[in-house]
Amino acid sequence: MSDDHTHVQEFFGTRAADWDTRFPDDGPAYAAAVAELGLRPGDCVLDAGCGTGRALPALREAVGPRGTALGADLTTAMLAAAVQAGRDRSARLLLADVARLPLRARSLDAVFAAGLIAHLPEPAANLRELARVVRPGGVLALFHPIGRAALAARQGRRITPDDLRAEPNLRPLLAGSGWQLTSYADEDARFLALAVRQD
């Protein structure tokens, strides 16, 4: 396992137990972002880097009982917190690295990823792996319940020009990884970039 993976596991492992109580009001923002994916009953969707599974109930509701909702995370403690919160009833949980997903090519209709991109060790390669498992025309949502400026202020730092989530950086990163950016919102109350899987 790489140092990057170990760092991510340590960072989130130590925060898993109280993650939901630290951010108790984010539920509606997750549900609103899921709604923008345009999922239909019967679709297959992955929450990549699902953490405690906050998006999973909304994803399950969107795809319905005939659909498939999956949650993948690298951190055992986060998945355990998802189970404790009962969110494993909404989706099948996978202990998996988004760099090597145990899924067939073109098997998904959409991927939802909350707060993931900042923690990807190899963003271009990792986004290509997400593209591999999504059918052409499928959708990727990169989400955060607050925007870049608000997040930077919360963390006591400044936004830098090399921030991957900045639109001038994100658009070519996605394009080089099999995605086309179709909408971009960076507001105080949310960050949401939607992209479509190219042929």
Z-matrix of the N, CA and C atoms (Angstrom, degrees):
N
C 1 1.454
C 2 1.526 1 108.75
N 3 1.333 2 116.76 1 137.13
C 4 1.460 3 120.98 2 -176.49
C 5 1.527 4 110.37 3 -73.75
N 6 1.349 5 114.99 4 162.56
C 7 1.460 6 120.41 5 175.60
C 8 1.520 7 111.02 6 -60.47
N 9 1.362 8 116.61 7 -36.12
C 10 1.465 9 120.57 8 178.62
C 11 1.522 10 110.41 9 -60.23
N 12 1.341 11 116.74 10 -44.59
C 13 1.460 12 120.13 11 -179.66
C 14 1.524 13 110.68 12 -65.31
N 15 1.316 14 116.68 13 -42.42
C 16 1.457 15 120.33 14 179.26
C 17 1.519 16 110.57 15 -61.10
N 18 1.341 17 116.33 16 -42.07
C 19 1.468 18 120.90 17 179.45
C 20 1.530 19 110.32 18 -62.14
N 21 1.336 20 117.02 19 -45.65
C 22 1.467 21 121.04 20 179.91
C 23 1.528 22 110.06 21 -61.54
N 24 1.336 23 116.96 22 -45.53
C 25 1.460 24 120.21 23 -179.94
C 26 1.530 25 111.33 24 -62.34
N 27 1.332 26 116.82 25 -41.76
C 28 1.461 27 119.77 26 179.65
C 29 1.524 28 111.02 27 -66.60
N 30 1.345 29 116.23 28 -44.22
C 31 1.467 30 121.25 29 -178.83
C 32 1.520 31 110.21 30 -58.18
N 33 1.343 32 116.72 31 -52.42
C 34 1.458 33 120.36 32 -175.91
C 35 1.517 34 112.49 33 -80.75
N 36 1.318 35 117.63 34 -30.00
C 37 1.458 36 120.46 35 178.70
C 38 1.511 37 112.43 36 -60.30
N 39 1.335 38 116.57 37 -40.57
C 40 1.463 39 120.51 38 -178.94
C 41 1.527 40 112.21 39 -75.61
N 42 1.335 41 117.39 40 -15.96
C 43 1.460 42 121.14 41 -177.22
C 44 1.530 43 113.55 42 -105.92
N 45 1.323 44 116.89 43 -6.12
C 46 1.465 45 120.57 44 -171.68
C 47 1.522 46 113.11 45 -60.35
N 48 1.318 47 117.24 46 -44.27
C 49 1.469 48 120.96 47 -171.32
C 50 1.527 49 112.49 48 -60.22
N 51 1.341 50 117.18 49 -37.79
C 52 1.463 51 118.33 50 -176.93
C 53 1.526 52 113.18 51 -112.69
N 54 1.341 53 117.00 52 16.30
C 55 1.470 54 120.79 53 -176.16
C 56 1.527 55 111.22 54 -57.69
N 57 1.314 56 117.80 55 -49.78
C 58 1.464 57 120.71 56 -176.80
C 59 1.521 58 112.32 57 -66.64
N 60 1.327 59 117.34 58 -34.88
C 61 1.465 60 119.04 59 -179.77
C 62 1.527 61 111.37 60 -74.95
N 63 1.318 62 117.84 61 -23.59
C 64 1.476 63 120.73 62 177.23
C 65 1.525 64 111.34 63 -72.33
N 66 1.330 65 116.14 64 -29.90
C 67 1.465 66 120.73 65 -177.06
C 68 1.530 67 109.40 66 -130.41
N 69 1.344 68 117.41 67 65.84
C 70 1.465 69 120.20 68 -170.89
C 71 1.523 70 114.86 69 -73.63
N 72 1.317 71 118.35 70 -17.36
C 73 1.463 72 120.58 71 -171.56
C 74 1.522 73 113.91 72 -101.92
N 75 1.344 74 117.49 73 11.90
C 76 1.458 75 120.28 74 -174.31
C 77 1.529 76 114.30 75 -83.51
N 78 1.323 77 117.94 76 -11.18
C 79 1.460 78 121.08 77 -174.71
C 80 1.519 79 114.78 78 -52.23
N 81 1.338 80 119.03 79 -51.47
C 82 1.461 81 119.71 80 179.92
C 83 1.531 82 113.15 81 -60.47
N 84 1.320 83 117.45 82 -34.52
C 85 1.469 84 120.18 83 178.84
C 86 1.527 85 110.42 84 -66.48
N 87 1.325 86 116.73 85 -39.94
C 88 1.473 87 120.37 86 176.47
C 89 1.532 88 110.09 87 -62.69
N 90 1.327 89 116.86 88 -46.64
C 91 1.465 90 120.79 89 -178.65
C 92 1.526 91 111.11 90 -61.89
N 93 1.333 92 117.27 91 -40.09
C 94 1.466 93 120.58 92 179.50
C 95 1.524 94 110.79 93 -65.74
N 96 1.327 95 116.86 94 -39.71
C 97 1.463 96 120.34 95 178.87
C 98 1.522 97 110.97 96 -67.04
N 99 1.325 98 117.49 97 -41.60
C 100 1.465 99 121.12 98 177.26
C 101 1.525 100 109.97 99 -59.88
N 102 1.328 101 117.04 100 -39.68
C 103 1.465 102 120.79 101 -179.53
C 104 1.534 103 111.31 102 -59.43
N 105 1.324 104 116.63 103 -31.40
C 106 1.465 105 120.36 104 -178.22
C 107 1.528 106 113.30 105 -76.78
N 108 1.322 107 117.41 106 -9.46
C 109 1.465 108 120.66 107 175.64
C 110 1.531 109 112.32 108 -69.33
N 111 1.329 110 116.40 109 -22.92
C 112 1.456 111 120.09 110 -178.74
C 113 1.516 112 113.84 111 70.59
N 114 1.314 113 116.94 112 31.43
C 115 1.466 114 120.78 113 179.35
C 116 1.522 115 111.03 114 -66.39
N 117 1.332 116 114.92 115 149.31
C 118 1.461 117 121.50 116 178.29
C 119 1.526 118 109.51 117 -120.40
N 120 1.325 119 117.46 118 156.21
C 121 1.464 120 119.48 119 175.60
C 122 1.527 121 110.35 120 -54.61
N 123 1.335 122 115.42 121 134.82
C 124 1.453 123 121.07 122 -179.06
C 125 1.513 124 114.57 123 93.91
N 126 1.341 125 117.65 124 -9.60
C 127 1.468 126 120.67 125 179.12
C 128 1.526 127 111.23 126 -69.42
N 129 1.328 128 114.20 127 164.47
C 130 1.467 129 122.38 128 176.57
C 131 1.519 130 108.12 129 -117.80
N 132 1.337 131 117.27 130 122.60
C 133 1.460 132 122.04 131 -174.41
C 134 1.523 133 110.61 132 -132.50
N 135 1.315 134 115.06 133 145.46
C 136 1.467 135 122.63 134 176.82
C 137 1.517 136 109.74 135 -116.85
N 138 1.328 137 115.90 136 132.84
C 139 1.465 138 121.79 137 166.91
C 140 1.525 139 105.64 138 -95.64
N 141 1.333 140 116.08 139 103.74
C 142 1.468 141 122.31 140 -175.66
C 143 1.525 142 109.43 141 -86.77
N 144 1.333 143 116.40 142 122.04
C 145 1.455 144 120.11 143 -173.38
C 146 1.521 145 108.65 144 71.11
N 147 1.341 146 115.77 145 50.59
C 148 1.468 147 121.39 146 -169.29
C 149 1.521 148 113.95 147 -69.05
N 150 1.341 149 117.87 148 -17.12
C 151 1.461 150 119.35 149 -179.41
C 152 1.518 151 111.00 150 58.46
N 153 1.333 152 116.18 151 -128.25
C 154 1.461 153 120.93 152 -178.92
C 155 1.524 154 112.39 153 -82.90
N 156 1.309 155 117.09 154 5.79
C 157 1.458 156 121.30 155 172.99
C 158 1.515 157 115.60 156 80.87
N 159 1.309 158 116.95 157 30.03
C 160 1.465 159 119.28 158 -175.18
C 161 1.521 160 113.47 159 -62.87
N 162 1.335 161 117.07 160 -29.63
C 163 1.470 162 120.02 161 179.93
C 164 1.522 163 112.69 162 -85.11
N 165 1.324 164 117.83 163 -14.17
C 166 1.464 165 120.02 164 -169.63
C 167 1.533 166 114.39 165 -62.83
N 168 1.335 167 120.39 166 -41.85
C 169 1.473 168 118.05 167 177.71
C 170 1.537 169 112.32 168 -60.17
N 171 1.327 170 117.10 169 -41.36
C 172 1.470 171 120.22 170 179.46
C 173 1.527 172 110.88 171 -67.92
N 174 1.330 173 116.82 172 -37.82
C 175 1.463 174 119.93 173 177.44
C 176 1.526 175 110.53 174 -65.41
N 177 1.333 176 117.07 175 -43.06
C 178 1.469 177 120.92 176 178.10
C 179 1.521 178 110.36 177 -60.73
N 180 1.331 179 116.75 178 -45.62
C 181 1.462 180 120.18 179 -179.89
C 182 1.528 181 110.72 180 -60.25
N 183 1.319 182 116.95 181 -38.64
C 184 1.466 183 121.03 182 -177.74
C 185 1.526 184 112.49 183 -68.33
N 186 1.332 185 117.28 184 -38.74
C 187 1.473 186 119.63 185 -177.17
C 188 1.520 187 112.44 186 -90.64
N 189 1.318 188 117.23 187 -13.87
C 190 1.452 189 121.33 188 176.44
C 191 1.512 190 113.70 189 71.72
N 192 1.330 191 116.70 190 -179.89
C 193 1.461 192 120.62 191 -175.56
C 194 1.531 193 113.54 192 -67.11
N 195 1.336 194 118.37 193 -24.69
C 196 1.467 195 120.68 194 178.69
C 197 1.522 196 112.10 195 -84.39
N 198 1.320 197 116.70 196 -14.47
C 199 1.456 198 120.65 197 -179.16
C 200 1.514 199 111.89 198 -84.29
N 201 1.333 200 114.78 199 176.85
C 202 1.465 201 121.66 200 179.25
C 203 1.514 202 109.11 201 -124.11
N 204 1.326 203 116.47 202 127.44
C 205 1.462 204 122.17 203 174.46
C 206 1.527 205 107.61 204 -119.14
N 207 1.312 206 115.11 205 128.52
C 208 1.459 207 122.25 206 179.82
C 209 1.519 208 108.81 207 -122.59
N 210 1.316 209 116.13 208 146.49
C 211 1.457 210 121.63 209 172.79
C 212 1.512 211 108.52 210 -127.17
N 213 1.318 212 117.18 211 125.11
C 214 1.469 213 121.27 212 179.91
C 215 1.512 214 109.54 213 -119.97
N 216 1.316 215 115.87 214 135.28
C 217 1.458 216 120.71 215 176.15
C 218 1.521 217 109.36 216 -149.31
N 219 1.324 218 114.85 217 152.07
C 220 1.456 219 123.00 218 -178.30
C 221 1.527 220 112.04 219 -85.81
N 222 1.344 221 116.37 220 -14.74
C 223 1.462 222 121.25 221 -170.48
C 224 1.522 223 111.24 222 -108.62
N 225 1.320 224 116.12 223 114.33
C 226 1.465 225 122.11 224 -178.76
C 227 1.521 226 112.03 225 -56.15
N 228 1.330 227 117.07 226 -40.95
C 229 1.468 228 120.26 227 -177.39
C 230 1.523 229 111.56 228 -64.97
N 231 1.325 230 117.88 229 -34.85
C 232 1.466 231 120.46 230 177.57
C 233 1.524 232 110.27 231 -66.93
N 234 1.331 233 117.16 232 -43.91
C 235 1.461 234 120.00 233 178.69
C 236 1.532 235 110.64 234 -64.71
N 237 1.319 236 117.18 235 -37.17
C 238 1.467 237 120.46 236 177.06
C 239 1.527 238 110.25 237 -62.91
N 240 1.331 239 117.04 238 -39.13
C 241 1.464 240 120.69 239 177.41
C 242 1.530 241 110.85 240 -66.78
N 243 1.335 242 117.08 241 -35.06
C 244 1.472 243 121.09 242 176.34
C 245 1.522 244 110.36 243 -63.41
N 246 1.337 245 116.43 244 -42.49
C 247 1.468 246 121.00 245 178.20
C 248 1.526 247 109.68 246 -64.71
N 249 1.326 248 116.65 247 -44.21
C 250 1.464 249 120.70 248 -179.01
C 251 1.531 250 110.80 249 -60.67
N 252 1.331 251 116.31 250 -33.77
C 253 1.469 252 120.90 251 178.74
C 254 1.533 253 112.03 252 -81.50
N 255 1.333 254 116.83 253 -2.76
C 256 1.455 255 121.07 254 178.29
C 257 1.520 256 114.38 255 81.77
N 258 1.314 257 116.77 256 10.54
C 259 1.463 258 119.06 257 -175.78
C 260 1.524 259 113.44 258 -79.42
N 261 1.326 260 116.46 259 -8.70
C 262 1.468 261 119.58 260 173.06
C 263 1.526 262 111.00 261 -69.43
N 264 1.340 263 117.54 262 -13.46
C 265 1.468 264 120.74 263 174.92
C 266 1.529 265 111.05 264 -75.37
N 267 1.332 266 116.16 265 -18.38
C 268 1.461 267 120.76 266 -179.34
C 269 1.519 268 112.85 267 -92.28
N 270 1.327 269 117.25 268 -21.92
C 271 1.465 270 120.14 269 -172.73
C 272 1.515 271 110.98 270 -156.04
N 273 1.318 272 114.86 271 159.08
C 274 1.464 273 120.70 272 170.93
C 275 1.520 274 107.49 273 -82.59
N 276 1.315 275 117.28 274 126.26
C 277 1.458 276 122.19 275 -178.20
C 278 1.524 277 110.53 276 -95.52
N 279 1.320 278 115.79 277 136.65
C 280 1.460 279 122.52 278 -179.77
C 281 1.523 280 109.61 279 -123.95
N 282 1.327 281 116.89 280 128.18
C 283 1.454 282 121.01 281 169.62
C 284 1.522 283 105.30 282 -82.33
N 285 1.314 284 116.84 283 99.61
C 286 1.465 285 120.39 284 -171.63
C 287 1.517 286 111.06 285 -153.55
N 288 1.309 287 113.93 286 151.82
C 289 1.455 288 123.78 287 177.18
C 290 1.524 289 107.56 288 -91.22
N 291 1.334 290 117.94 289 129.51
C 292 1.464 291 119.58 290 179.63
C 293 1.522 292 112.18 291 -66.12
N 294 1.321 293 117.00 292 -11.51
C 295 1.471 294 120.40 293 176.16
C 296 1.528 295 111.67 294 -77.63
N 297 1.346 296 117.09 295 -19.45
C 298 1.472 297 122.10 296 -179.48
C 299 1.516 298 108.25 297 -146.53
N 300 1.313 299 115.70 298 78.57
C 301 1.456 300 120.13 299 -176.11
C 302 1.530 301 111.21 300 -78.41
N 303 1.318 302 117.71 301 138.29
C 304 1.469 303 121.47 302 179.78
C 305 1.536 304 110.68 303 -83.65
N 306 1.336 305 115.46 304 53.29
C 307 1.460 306 121.71 305 -176.28
C 308 1.523 307 109.60 306 -131.00
N 309 1.326 308 115.65 307 149.96
C 310 1.460 309 120.84 308 177.82
C 311 1.530 310 110.60 309 -70.86
N 312 1.323 311 115.92 310 153.00
C 313 1.462 312 121.79 311 175.05
C 314 1.527 313 109.45 312 -60.02
N 315 1.304 314 115.64 313 140.17
C 316 1.472 315 123.51 314 174.92
C 317 1.522 316 113.16 315 58.35
N 318 1.313 317 117.01 316 30.35
C 319 1.469 318 120.72 317 -176.65
C 320 1.528 319 113.51 318 -93.45
N 321 1.324 320 117.96 319 -8.77
C 322 1.462 321 121.49 320 -176.60
C 323 1.520 322 111.45 321 -114.76
N 324 1.335 323 114.37 322 154.04
C 325 1.463 324 120.76 323 173.20
C 326 1.525 325 111.61 324 -93.68
N 327 1.318 326 116.82 325 -23.50
C 328 1.458 327 119.66 326 -176.41
C 329 1.521 328 110.91 327 -162.22
N 330 1.334 329 114.17 328 156.50
C 331 1.464 330 122.32 329 172.48
C 332 1.523 331 107.89 330 -129.01
N 333 1.319 332 115.44 331 132.35
C 334 1.458 333 123.10 332 174.06
C 335 1.521 334 106.47 333 -109.72
N 336 1.316 335 117.33 334 132.63
C 337 1.465 336 120.23 335 -177.70
C 338 1.528 337 109.16 336 -139.19
N 339 1.315 338 116.21 337 105.43
C 340 1.463 339 121.79 338 -179.73
C 341 1.524 340 110.13 339 -95.55
N 342 1.318 341 116.22 340 120.16
C 343 1.460 342 120.80 341 176.24
C 344 1.511 343 114.45 342 65.44
N 345 1.311 344 117.72 343 15.20
C 346 1.469 345 120.76 344 -171.50
C 347 1.524 346 113.41 345 -80.19
N 348 1.311 347 117.11 346 -42.52
C 349 1.460 348 119.63 347 -165.56
C 350 1.530 349 112.94 348 -60.61
N 351 1.321 350 117.01 349 -32.83
C 352 1.467 351 119.94 350 179.73
C 353 1.518 352 112.57 351 -68.24
N 354 1.336 353 117.21 352 -16.85
C 355 1.465 354 121.05 353 -176.50
C 356 1.527 355 112.88 354 -108.05
N 357 1.337 356 117.28 355 7.45
C 358 1.459 357 119.90 356 179.35
C 359 1.520 358 110.14 357 -80.21
N 360 1.338 359 118.33 358 124.50
C 361 1.468 360 120.07 359 -179.44
C 362 1.523 361 113.08 360 -68.37
N 363 1.313 362 117.05 361 -32.96
C 364 1.466 363 122.11 362 178.55
C 365 1.520 364 107.85 363 -133.11
N 366 1.335 365 117.57 364 82.34
C 367 1.462 366 120.49 365 -170.14
C 368 1.527 367 114.44 366 -54.22
N 369 1.318 368 119.50 367 -45.71
C 370 1.469 369 120.09 368 -178.03
C 371 1.523 370 111.00 369 -63.55
N 372 1.329 371 117.04 370 -48.40
C 373 1.459 372 120.90 371 179.96
C 374 1.527 373 111.21 372 -64.45
N 375 1.328 374 116.94 373 -39.32
C 376 1.461 375 120.72 374 -178.74
C 377 1.526 376 111.59 375 -69.05
N 378 1.324 377 117.39 376 -37.53
C 379 1.462 378 120.54 377 175.92
C 380 1.532 379 110.83 378 -69.28
N 381 1.328 380 117.36 379 -32.00
C 382 1.473 381 120.59 380 174.49
C 383 1.526 382 110.67 381 -65.13
N 384 1.332 383 116.88 382 -37.55
C 385 1.464 384 120.03 383 177.39
C 386 1.533 385 110.32 384 -65.26
N 387 1.330 386 117.61 385 -39.98
C 388 1.457 387 119.63 386 175.66
C 389 1.527 388 110.22 387 -63.66
N 390 1.339 389 117.01 388 -38.75
C 391 1.468 390 120.71 389 177.63
C 392 1.533 391 110.95 390 -64.32
N 393 1.323 392 116.70 391 -36.05
C 394 1.469 393 120.59 392 -178.95
C 395 1.518 394 111.65 393 -57.87
N 396 1.329 395 117.32 394 -38.96
C 397 1.460 396 120.57 395 -172.72
C 398 1.532 397 113.32 396 -90.64
N 399 1.338 398 117.04 397 -0.75
C 400 1.464 399 121.36 398 -179.16
C 401 1.526 400 109.97 399 -108.39
N 402 1.313 401 116.40 400 138.82
C 403 1.461 402 121.09 401 178.63
C 404 1.526 403 109.74 402 -68.26
N 405 1.339 404 118.15 403 152.87
C 406 1.469 405 120.30 404 172.89
C 407 1.527 406 109.98 405 -55.43
N 408 1.307 407 116.42 406 134.06
C 409 1.460 408 121.66 407 -176.27
C 410 1.510 409 113.49 408 89.97
N 411 1.357 410 116.88 409 -9.29
C 412 1.454 411 120.86 410 176.44
C 413 1.520 412 111.04 411 -71.31
N 414 1.311 413 116.28 412 168.40
C 415 1.467 414 121.45 413 -169.65
C 416 1.529 415 111.76 414 -119.57
N 417 1.326 416 114.79 415 144.76
C 418 1.462 417 123.62 416 172.11
C 419 1.523 418 107.81 417 -117.94
N 420 1.335 419 116.08 418 131.72
C 421 1.464 420 121.33 419 173.62
C 422 1.519 421 108.57 420 -116.55
N 423 1.329 422 116.05 421 119.17
C 424 1.459 423 122.27 422 172.27
C 425 1.522 424 106.41 423 -101.13
N 426 1.321 425 115.97 424 116.82
C 427 1.463 426 120.87 425 -168.05
C 428 1.521 427 111.40 426 -129.55
N 429 1.312 428 115.23 427 150.29
C 430 1.467 429 122.11 428 164.87
C 431 1.521 430 106.54 429 -148.07
N 432 1.335 431 118.25 430 139.12
C 433 1.467 432 119.27 431 -175.44
C 434 1.521 433 114.98 432 -69.72
N 435 1.311 434 118.59 433 -8.00
C 436 1.466 435 121.09 434 168.91
C 437 1.529 436 107.96 435 -134.71
N 438 1.325 437 115.40 436 158.39
C 439 1.451 438 120.69 437 -177.27
C 440 1.519 439 113.28 438 -74.91
N 441 1.331 440 115.54 439 175.50
C 442 1.469 441 120.92 440 -175.11
C 443 1.520 442 112.19 441 -62.27
N 444 1.330 443 117.66 442 -43.46
C 445 1.465 444 120.08 443 -178.03
C 446 1.526 445 111.27 444 -66.36
N 447 1.330 446 116.20 445 -43.25
C 448 1.461 447 120.12 446 179.68
C 449 1.529 448 110.86 447 -65.31
N 450 1.332 449 116.75 448 -38.69
C 451 1.463 450 120.27 449 178.81
C 452 1.518 451 111.04 450 -66.59
N 453 1.330 452 116.54 451 -42.79
C 454 1.465 453 120.02 452 178.29
C 455 1.526 454 110.63 453 -61.48
N 456 1.321 455 117.15 454 -42.18
C 457 1.468 456 121.10 455 178.96
C 458 1.526 457 110.43 456 -63.54
N 459 1.339 458 116.70 457 -41.67
C 460 1.465 459 120.74 458 178.74
C 461 1.522 460 110.65 459 -60.61
N 462 1.334 461 116.40 460 -37.22
C 463 1.459 462 121.71 461 -176.99
C 464 1.529 463 112.80 462 -89.92
N 465 1.333 464 117.34 463 1.38
C 466 1.459 465 121.39 464 178.20
C 467 1.522 466 113.73 465 67.72
N 468 1.320 467 116.29 466 36.81
C 469 1.464 468 119.86 467 179.11
C 470 1.519 469 109.51 468 -135.82
N 471 1.318 470 116.12 469 173.93
C 472 1.462 471 121.39 470 176.82
C 473 1.516 472 109.79 471 -107.13
N 474 1.319 473 115.66 472 153.32
C 475 1.458 474 120.02 473 173.49
C 476 1.523 475 107.70 474 -71.94
N 477 1.319 476 115.81 475 133.75
C 478 1.464 477 120.02 476 178.66
C 479 1.526 478 109.47 477 -106.95
N 480 1.346 479 117.27 478 156.91
C 481 1.466 480 119.99 479 -178.05
C 482 1.525 481 113.62 480 -61.92
N 483 1.335 482 117.76 481 -21.70
C 484 1.467 483 119.68 482 -178.72
C 485 1.538 484 112.78 483 -89.49
N 486 1.327 485 118.53 484 8.89
C 487 1.462 486 122.45 485 178.32
C 488 1.533 487 108.96 486 -57.69
N 489 1.327 488 116.51 487 120.66
C 490 1.465 489 120.95 488 -177.79
C 491 1.520 490 112.51 489 -60.60
N 492 1.333 491 117.14 490 -25.72
C 493 1.465 492 119.91 491 -176.63
C 494 1.519 493 113.29 492 -81.99
N 495 1.331 494 117.56 493 -9.52
C 496 1.465 495 119.71 494 175.74
C 497 1.526 496 108.12 495 -65.45
N 498 1.324 497 116.77 496 136.68
C 499 1.466 498 119.77 497 -173.93
C 500 1.530 499 113.28 498 -55.21
N 501 1.346 500 120.32 499 -42.39
C 502 1.475 501 119.05 500 179.69
C 503 1.535 502 113.72 501 -63.73
N 504 1.330 503 117.36 502 -22.68
C 505 1.465 504 121.50 503 176.19
C 506 1.523 505 111.59 504 -90.27
N 507 1.326 506 115.85 505 -39.65
C 508 1.454 507 120.74 506 -174.28
C 509 1.533 508 112.08 507 -70.61
N 510 1.322 509 116.88 508 -40.76
C 511 1.470 510 120.19 509 -176.17
C 512 1.534 511 111.58 510 -57.87
N 513 1.358 512 119.38 511 -52.65
C 514 1.467 513 118.36 512 179.10
C 515 1.526 514 113.61 513 -69.46
N 516 1.329 515 117.46 514 -30.84
C 517 1.467 516 120.56 515 176.68
C 518 1.524 517 109.73 516 -61.50
N 519 1.321 518 116.81 517 -46.57
C 520 1.459 519 121.01 518 178.08
C 521 1.527 520 110.96 519 -65.04
N 522 1.323 521 116.70 520 -44.91
C 523 1.469 522 120.70 521 -177.71
C 524 1.522 523 111.44 522 -59.62
N 525 1.325 524 116.82 523 -37.28
C 526 1.454 525 121.04 524 179.17
C 527 1.520 526 113.82 525 -77.83
N 528 1.340 527 116.01 526 -3.71
C 529 1.464 528 121.34 527 -176.67
C 530 1.523 529 113.05 528 -117.86
N 531 1.336 530 116.56 529 12.40
C 532 1.453 531 119.93 530 176.05
C 533 1.516 532 115.42 531 97.51
N 534 1.333 533 117.27 532 10.86
C 535 1.461 534 122.07 533 -176.00
C 536 1.522 535 110.78 534 -122.99
N 537 1.326 536 116.56 535 152.79
C 538 1.457 537 121.65 536 170.73
C 539 1.519 538 108.55 537 -120.45
N 540 1.328 539 116.24 538 120.69
C 541 1.463 540 121.34 539 178.59
C 542 1.526 541 109.01 540 -65.29
N 543 1.315 542 116.93 541 125.98
C 544 1.465 543 120.38 542 -178.51
C 545 1.521 544 113.09 543 -112.57
N 546 1.324 545 118.20 544 -24.71
C 547 1.464 546 120.06 545 173.70
C 548 1.524 547 109.03 546 -153.60
N 549 1.319 548 114.02 547 151.90
C 550 1.469 549 120.26 548 -174.48
C 551 1.525 550 108.11 549 -144.89
N 552 1.324 551 116.97 550 123.32
C 553 1.467 552 121.85 551 176.49
C 554 1.523 553 108.70 552 -133.01
N 555 1.310 554 116.19 553 123.00
C 556 1.465 555 121.71 554 177.00
C 557 1.523 556 106.83 555 -129.49
N 558 1.326 557 114.39 556 90.55
C 559 1.458 558 122.33 557 -174.93
C 560 1.521 559 108.49 558 -119.57
N 561 1.324 560 117.04 559 167.78
C 562 1.459 561 119.14 560 178.61
C 563 1.524 562 111.18 561 -56.19
N 564 1.334 563 116.84 562 -40.69
C 565 1.459 564 120.95 563 -172.40
C 566 1.524 565 114.38 564 -87.74
N 567 1.343 566 118.33 565 -7.65
C 568 1.460 567 119.19 566 177.94
C 569 1.519 568 111.70 567 -171.79
N 570 1.319 569 113.45 568 156.97
C 571 1.467 570 122.70 569 167.47
C 572 1.513 571 105.94 570 -121.76
N 573 1.329 572 117.85 571 126.05
C 574 1.455 573 120.24 572 178.29
C 575 1.523 574 109.67 573 -147.77
N 576 1.328 575 114.81 574 114.95
C 577 1.459 576 121.28 575 174.47
C 578 1.523 577 107.57 576 -115.13
N 579 1.324 578 116.31 577 126.86
C 580 1.460 579 122.26 578 178.41
C 581 1.519 580 109.21 579 -110.36
N 582 1.316 581 115.28 580 137.80
C 583 1.467 582 120.78 581 179.60
C 584 1.518 583 109.25 582 -137.97
N 585 1.332 584 115.53 583 152.30
C 586 1.462 585 121.92 584 -179.84
C 587 1.523 586 108.71 585 -111.12
N 588 1.327 587 114.93 586 138.16
C 589 1.459 588 121.85 587 178.28
C 590 1.525 589 109.95 588 -70.30
N 591 1.337 590 115.66 589 124.65
C 592 1.452 591 120.97 590 -179.72
C 593 1.520 592 110.33 591 -84.83
N 594 1.332 593 117.08 592 158.55
C 595 1.485 594 121.79 593 177.90
C 596 1.518 595 110.58 594 -63.75
